[in-house]
Amino acid sequence: MIAIEFGNFCFNSATSEQNILAVIAPKNKFASLDDFITAALKFMESDEKFYDNWTELYKNRTNLPASNDDIAWMKSRLEEMNQRINILYEPVINAVNVIPPKWNDITLGLETKDEYIFYLWGTSV
């Protein structure tokens, strides 16, 4: 499992207040996407750089199906970093909104052919 945080300086706009946090792991280590999300939350709590009360914050997760628009939106946020960071990943075959989206917090659980991805986008604007 690997966790990567992209802070505001990773974005193309020098004044961006966005950040993206991604946790990625191979699918064959987990029975389901939900099991992966549980493990990802615990993993982030295991290190002080990522520490927060993730399990408590996401205890009422809904895992409602995400739309193609949700996935396109996620990809557009990644593109907003393309002057500094390029990311290549397999096509998304399944996606859920881990919790209902808010204007400043979007959390997706993504499944590709070989990986699960916990994707959190946030902004303070």
Sine and cosine of phi, psi and omega as CSV:
sin_phi,cos_phi,sin_psi,cos_psi,sin_omega,cos_omega
0.00,0.00,0.62,-0.79,0.02,-1.00
-0.68,-0.73,0.66,-0.75,0.06,-1.00
-0.89,-0.45,0.72,-0.70,0.00,-1.00
-0.75,-0.66,0.76,-0.64,0.08,-1.00
-0.92,-0.39,0.79,-0.61,0.07,-1.00
-0.96,-0.27,0.96,-0.29,-0.01,-1.00
-0.98,0.19,0.00,-1.00,-0.11,-0.99
-0.87,0.49,-0.47,0.88,0.00,-1.00
-0.96,0.29,-0.19,0.98,0.04,-1.00
-0.98,0.21,-0.30,0.95,-0.06,-1.00
-0.99,0.11,0.44,-0.90,-0.05,-1.00
-0.87,0.48,-0.57,0.82,0.00,-1.00
-0.99,0.13,0.82,-0.57,-0.03,-1.00
-0.90,0.43,-0.33,0.94,-0.03,-1.00
-0.97,-0.23,0.21,0.98,-0.02,-1.00
-0.88,0.48,0.61,-0.80,0.10,-1.00
-0.89,-0.45,0.38,0.92,0.00,-1.00
-1.00,0.04,0.33,-0.94,0.22,-0.98
-0.50,-0.87,0.42,-0.91,0.05,-1.00
-0.76,-0.65,0.70,-0.71,0.10,-1.00
-0.86,-0.52,0.78,-0.63,0.02,-1.00
-0.77,-0.64,0.71,-0.71,0.14,-0.99
-0.88,-0.48,0.76,-0.65,-0.12,-0.99
-0.77,-0.64,0.67,-0.75,0.04,-1.00
-0.45,-0.89,0.41,-0.91,0.05,-1.00
-0.93,0.37,0.65,-0.76,-0.02,-1.00
-0.89,0.46,-0.54,0.84,-0.11,-0.99
-0.93,0.37,-0.06,1.00,0.04,-1.00
-1.00,-0.04,-0.13,0.99,-0.11,-0.99
-0.72,-0.69,0.52,-0.85,-0.01,-1.00
-0.97,0.26,-0.44,0.90,-0.05,-1.00
-0.35,-0.94,0.19,-0.98,0.09,-1.00
-0.87,0.49,-0.66,0.75,0.01,-1.00
-0.90,0.44,-0.64,0.77,0.07,-1.00
-0.88,0.48,-0.65,0.76,0.06,-1.00
-0.88,0.48,-0.72,0.70,-0.02,-1.00
-0.86,0.51,-0.69,0.73,0.05,-1.00
-0.85,0.52,-0.72,0.69,0.00,-1.00
-0.92,0.39,-0.61,0.79,0.01,-1.00
-0.89,0.45,-0.67,0.74,0.02,-1.00
-0.89,0.46,-0.70,0.72,0.03,-1.00
-0.92,0.40,-0.62,0.79,0.03,-1.00
-0.87,0.50,-0.71,0.70,-0.01,-1.00
-0.91,0.42,-0.54,0.84,0.03,-1.00
-0.94,0.33,-0.25,0.97,-0.07,-1.00
-0.99,0.17,-0.14,0.99,-0.05,-1.00
-0.75,-0.66,0.70,-0.71,-0.07,-1.00
-0.90,0.44,-0.42,0.91,0.02,-1.00
-0.94,0.34,-0.48,0.88,0.00,-1.00
-0.94,-0.34,-0.01,1.00,-0.16,-0.99
-0.88,0.48,0.73,-0.69,0.19,-0.98
-0.30,-0.95,0.06,-1.00,0.00,-1.00
-1.00,0.02,0.88,0.48,-0.12,-0.99
-0.84,0.54,-0.72,0.69,-0.04,-1.00
-0.86,0.51,-0.67,0.74,0.03,-1.00
-0.93,0.37,-0.68,0.73,0.00,-1.00
-0.86,0.51,-0.57,0.82,-0.08,-1.00
-0.93,-0.36,0.39,0.92,-0.04,-1.00
-0.92,0.39,-0.45,0.90,0.00,-1.00
-0.96,-0.26,0.61,0.79,-0.05,-1.00
-0.91,0.41,0.52,-0.85,-0.10,-0.99
-0.97,-0.25,-0.50,0.87,-0.04,-1.00
0.77,0.64,0.69,0.72,0.05,-1.00
-0.97,0.24,0.58,-0.81,-0.03,-1.00
-0.81,0.59,0.70,-0.72,0.07,-1.00
-1.00,-0.02,0.52,-0.85,-0.02,-1.00
-1.00,0.03,0.18,-0.98,0.11,-0.99
-0.88,0.48,-0.55,0.84,0.07,-1.00
-0.90,0.43,-0.62,0.79,0.05,-1.00
-0.89,0.46,-0.68,0.73,0.01,-1.00
-0.92,0.38,-0.67,0.74,0.04,-1.00
-0.88,0.47,-0.64,0.76,0.03,-1.00
-0.88,0.47,-0.70,0.72,0.04,-1.00
-0.86,0.52,-0.71,0.70,0.01,-1.00
-0.89,0.45,-0.60,0.80,0.00,-1.00
-0.92,0.40,-0.55,0.84,0.07,-1.00
-0.92,0.39,-0.63,0.78,0.05,-1.00
-0.91,0.43,-0.60,0.80,0.03,-1.00
-0.91,0.41,-0.43,0.90,0.03,-1.00
-0.94,0.34,-0.01,1.00,0.07,-1.00
-0.93,-0.37,0.07,1.00,-0.22,-0.97
-0.94,0.35,-0.10,0.99,0.13,-0.99
-1.00,0.08,-0.22,0.97,-0.04,-1.00
-0.85,-0.53,-0.56,0.83,-0.11,-0.99
-0.66,-0.75,0.71,-0.70,0.13,-0.99
-0.91,-0.42,0.68,-0.73,-0.03,-1.00
-0.79,-0.61,0.79,-0.62,0.06,-1.00
-0.90,-0.44,0.76,-0.65,0.02,-1.00
-0.54,-0.84,0.34,-0.94,0.03,-1.00
-0.92,0.39,0.39,-0.92,0.05,-1.00
-0.86,0.51,0.58,-0.81,0.04,-1.00
-0.97,0.25,0.79,-0.61,0.02,-1.00
-0.95,-0.30,-0.26,0.96,0.04,-1.00
-0.42,-0.91,0.63,-0.77,0.02,-1.00
-0.53,-0.85,0.60,-0.80,0.07,-1.00
-0.74,-0.67,0.51,-0.86,0.22,-0.98
-0.99,0.12,0.93,-0.36,-0.07,-1.00
-0.87,0.49,-0.68,0.73,0.16,-0.99
-0.74,-0.67,0.34,-0.94,0.02,-1.00
-0.84,0.54,0.70,-0.71,-0.02,-1.00
-0.89,0.46,0.56,-0.83,0.11,-0.99
-0.85,-0.52,0.20,-0.98,-0.02,-1.00
-0.89,0.46,-0.45,0.89,-0.08,-1.00
-0.87,-0.50,0.22,0.98,-0.08,-1.00
-0.40,-0.91,0.93,-0.37,0.05,-1.00
-0.85,-0.53,0.83,-0.55,0.00,-1.00
-0.81,-0.58,0.87,-0.49,-0.02,-1.00
-0.88,-0.47,0.56,-0.83,0.24,-0.97
-0.96,-0.27,0.84,-0.55,-0.09,-1.00
-0.87,-0.49,0.56,-0.83,0.06,-1.00
-0.81,-0.58,0.79,-0.62,0.15,-0.99
-0.93,-0.37,-0.12,-0.99,0.00,-1.00
-0.84,0.54,-0.66,0.75,-0.13,-0.99
-0.88,-0.47,-0.24,0.97,-0.09,-1.00
-0.79,-0.62,0.36,-0.93,0.26,-0.97
-0.94,-0.34,0.58,-0.82,0.00,-1.00
-0.71,-0.70,0.78,-0.62,0.18,-0.98
-0.99,-0.14,0.87,-0.49,-0.12,-0.99
-0.84,-0.53,0.87,-0.50,0.01,-1.00
-0.83,-0.56,0.86,-0.50,0.11,-0.99
-0.93,-0.37,0.69,-0.72,0.05,-1.00
-0.56,-0.83,0.33,-0.94,0.07,-1.00
-0.54,-0.84,0.44,-0.90,0.05,-1.00
-0.97,-0.24,0.02,1.00,-0.01,-1.00
-0.96,0.27,0.00,0.00,0.00,0.00
